[in-house]
Amino acid sequence: MAPITPLITEHLWQKLYSQESIHKEEQVKRESPKDMRSYTKEIIEFNSKVWNEKKSKGLSLKDSIAISIPSSLEIFKKDLRAMHNLK
């Protein structure tokens, strides 16, 4: 998204991941969007697991929690950690 919306992308990148500019990051080759759809069900299940665990412990969605990310979702590890505030 950085080439299309550079200011917003830069702001989000620095808030979520690093103080370094996103424009210095190397573009990662990922699977095609068609292949990425195969992860949808597992991501939804993982998100539900995290939300249910937080709810059962009386935590808000923004609170930090320790939950392991399945190895099959390893390519999303950085995003899942940031999204769910995982330890």
Order of alpha helices (4+ residues) and beta strands (2+ residues): alpha-alpha-alpha-alpha
